[in-house]
Amino acid sequence: MSSPPFVTAQHASPQAGALDAIRAWGEARDWRGFDPYDALASPLIARLTRSSAFARRVATQANKLSPVNLRVPLLIRQRHNSATAALVATGYLHLEHAGDRTAAAPARRWLDWLKTNAVETSSGLAWGYDFDVQTRFFFYPAGTPNTIATCFALRALLAAPSDDDREDVIAAGSRYLLERLLVDDPETPYFRYLEHSNALIHNANVMSAAHRQLPHGVHPRGAGAGRAPIAGGGTRDRKRGRLLGAASLCSGRHTEVLAA
């Protein structure tokens, strides 16, 4: 029996065959697609719900839960998404590590896509979604940096072989998390989902706290032992280290689940 085209002979298995089919499906679409929460990408819905947060929530849920796909009549296009691109890049990197040489080029392509499509801020780099979002907590327009997309992008970049350019992007993304999203609450410090809202979203907080425990941290390139979780060792850095540890153990009584 011949091996599937995307895996090596030693990895041939029913699971590898499923992986082969998934990869072929995604590559045929260049990994473009819809998102469960992309209703506000419709120009029709955007126009009709412009002045009502409640209407935007209803439209989002109706689009998400409909048994038929409403996106074509609503003029919602399949498009690239930062979180998807990050997961795709990570998947290709895992395949490459497992010995699949055909995964190397697409892994680099999607890592480069992440770097090109990062949002530049005064505190560093971040990533967001390509459609407006309305939840019961807040509204944010397309392109607004958020914790989830940023953490997925940083995970992909951290999984890649190290080079100076990628190290700089990782450091810039880590700075953004620390400077814009870490809420220095004396009782319960945590990472927020958006910089303009202090709503505590459990998965965003945990993903950020997990990222801060990774070895790259926030060091600029060349700053001594640049892979420690927190730069330097002064009082301010030790305080941030405690905040980050506390954020990862944030009390459940403060936790809210992100739901539209």
C-alpha positions in Angstrom: 0.0 0.0 0.0 1.5 3.4 -1.0 1.8 6.2 1.6 -0.5 9.2 1.4 1.2 12.0 -0.5 1.7 14.4 2.5 3.2 11.9 5.0 6.3 9.7 5.2 5.9 5.9 5.0 6.5 5.4 8.6 3.6 7.7 9.5 1.1 5.9 7.1 -2.1 5.2 9.0 -5.8 5.8 8.9 -5.1 9.0 10.9 -2.6 10.1 8.3 -5.1 9.5 5.6 -7.6 11.8 7.4 -4.9 14.4 7.8 -4.1 14.1 4.1 -7.8 14.7 3.2 -8.0 17.7 5.6 -4.9 19.2 4.2 -6.0 18.8 0.6 -9.4 20.3 1.5 -7.8 23.4 3.1 -5.2 23.9 0.4 -7.8 23.8 -2.3 -9.4 26.8 -0.7 -6.1 28.4 0.2 -7.3 28.1 3.8 -10.0 30.7 3.3 -13.3 30.1 5.0 -16.2 31.4 7.1 -16.3 32.0 10.8 -19.2 31.1 13.1 -19.3 34.8 14.3 -18.8 36.5 10.9 -22.3 37.8 10.5 -21.2 41.5 10.7 -19.0 40.9 7.7 -22.2 41.1 5.7 -22.7 44.6 4.2 -26.5 44.0 4.5 -26.4 43.1 8.2 -23.9 45.9 9.0 -26.2 48.5 7.5 -29.4 47.2 9.2 -27.8 46.8 12.6 -25.6 49.9 12.7 -27.3 51.6 15.6 -28.3 48.6 17.7 -25.9 46.3 19.7 -28.8 44.0 20.5 -29.6 43.7 16.7 -26.0 42.9 16.0 -26.1 40.1 18.7 -29.3 38.7 17.3 -27.9 38.7 13.7 -24.7 37.1 14.9 -26.5 34.2 16.7 -29.0 33.7 13.8 -26.1 33.4 11.3 -24.2 31.1 13.6 -27.0 28.8 14.5 -28.9 28.7 11.2 -29.3 25.1 9.9 -28.6 26.4 6.4 -25.6 28.6 5.4 -26.9 32.1 5.1 -23.5 33.6 4.2 -23.8 33.6 0.4 -27.1 35.5 0.3 -25.8 37.8 3.0 -22.8 38.6 0.7 -20.2 37.3 3.3 -17.0 36.3 1.6 -14.7 33.5 2.6 -11.5 35.1 3.7 -8.2 34.6 5.5 -8.3 34.8 9.3 -5.3 35.5 11.6 -6.2 32.7 14.1 -6.7 30.2 11.3 -3.4 31.2 9.6 -1.7 30.7 12.9 -3.2 27.2 13.5 -2.4 26.3 9.9 1.2 27.4 10.2 1.5 25.5 13.5 0.1 22.4 11.8 2.6 22.5 9.0 5.4 23.0 11.4 4.4 19.9 13.3 4.2 18.0 10.0 7.7 19.2 9.0 9.0 18.2 12.4 7.5 14.7 11.8 9.5 14.4 8.6 7.1 15.7 6.0 9.4 17.8 3.7 6.4 19.1 1.7 5.2 21.0 4.8 8.2 23.3 5.0 7.3 25.8 2.2 3.7 26.3 3.3 4.8 26.6 7.0 7.1 29.5 6.0 4.4 31.0 3.8 1.9 31.3 6.6 4.5 32.4 9.2 5.3 35.2 6.7 1.6 35.9 6.3 1.3 36.4 10.1 4.2 38.8 10.1 2.8 40.8 7.2 -0.7 41.0 8.7 0.2 42.0 12.2 -1.3 45.2 13.6 1.4 47.7 14.6 0.8 49.5 17.9 3.0 51.8 20.0 3.5 48.9 22.4 4.4 46.2 19.8 2.6 43.9 17.4 -0.8 42.2 17.7 -3.4 40.3 15.7 -7.2 40.6 15.3 -10.1 39.2 13.2 -11.1 40.4 9.8 -14.7 41.1 10.7 -16.6 43.3 13.2 -17.7 41.4 16.4 -20.5 42.1 18.8 -20.7 40.1 22.1 -22.8 40.7 25.2 -19.7 42.4 26.7 -18.4 44.7 23.9 -18.3 45.6 20.2 -15.0 45.8 18.3 -14.4 46.5 14.6 -12.5 44.4 12.1 -8.7 44.5 12.7 -8.9 45.3 16.4 -6.1 43.4 18.2 -7.4 40.8 20.6 -5.8 38.3 23.0 -6.9 35.1 21.3 -5.7 35.9 17.8 -2.5 37.4 19.2 -1.7 34.3 21.3 -2.4 31.9 18.4 0.0 33.9 16.2 2.7 33.9 18.9 2.4 30.2 19.4 2.9 29.6 15.7 6.0 31.9 15.7 7.3 30.2 18.8 7.0 26.8 17.2 9.1 27.9 14.2 12.9 27.6 13.9 14.5 30.7 15.4 15.8 33.6 13.3 16.4 37.3 14.2 13.3 38.6 12.4 11.0 36.1 14.0 12.5 36.7 17.4 11.8 40.5 17.0 8.1 39.8 16.0 7.7 37.5 19.1 9.2 40.1 21.4 7.0 42.8 20.0 3.9 40.6 20.4 4.8 39.7 23.9 5.3 43.4 24.8 1.8 44.1 23.5 0.3 41.5 25.8 2.2 42.8 28.8 1.8 46.5 28.3 -1.7 46.8 26.8 -3.6 43.7 28.1 -2.3 42.9 31.5 -4.6 44.5 34.2 -2.6 45.3 37.3 -5.4 44.6 39.8 -4.0 44.2 43.3 -6.6 41.5 44.2 -6.8 39.6 41.0 -4.5 40.6 38.1 -5.5 39.2 34.8 -5.1 39.6 31.0 -8.1 41.2 29.3 -9.5 40.3 25.9 -9.3 43.8 24.5 -7.4 46.8 25.6 -10.5 49.1 25.7 -12.5 46.7 27.9 -11.6 45.3 31.3 -14.1 42.4 31.0 -12.3 39.2 32.2 -12.6 36.5 29.6 -11.4 33.1 30.9 -9.8 31.6 27.8 -8.1 34.9 26.8 -6.6 35.3 30.3 -5.4 31.7 30.4 -3.9 31.7 26.9 -2.0 35.0 27.7 -0.8 33.7 31.0 0.4 30.5 29.3 2.2 32.4 26.7 4.0 34.5 29.3 5.4 31.3 30.8 7.0 30.3 27.6 10.8 30.9 27.4 10.8 33.9 24.9 9.1 36.4 27.2 9.3 40.1 26.4 13.1 40.6 25.8 14.2 42.7 22.9 16.8 40.8 20.9 20.2 40.9 22.5 19.1 41.9 26.0 21.1 39.4 27.9 19.5 36.1 28.7 16.7 36.9 26.2 14.6 33.8 26.8 13.7 34.3 30.4 10.0 34.9 31.0 10.5 38.4 32.3 13.2 40.8 31.4 15.8 41.8 33.9 15.5 41.1 37.6 14.5 44.3 39.4 11.6 45.0 41.7 9.3 46.0 38.8 10.1 42.8 36.9 9.6 40.6 40.0 6.2 42.3 40.6 5.2 41.5 37.0 6.3 37.9 37.4 4.0 37.6 40.4 1.2 39.2 38.5 1.6 36.8 35.6 1.6 33.8 37.9 -1.5 35.1 39.6 -3.2 35.7 36.3 -2.8 32.0 35.4 -4.6 31.1 38.6 -7.3 33.7 38.4 -10.3 33.1 40.7 -13.2 31.4 39.0 -15.6 33.7 40.7 -14.4 36.6 38.5 -14.5 34.5 35.3 -16.9 35.4 32.4 -17.3 33.2 29.4 -17.0 35.0 26.1 -20.4 34.5 24.4 -22.4 36.6 22.0 
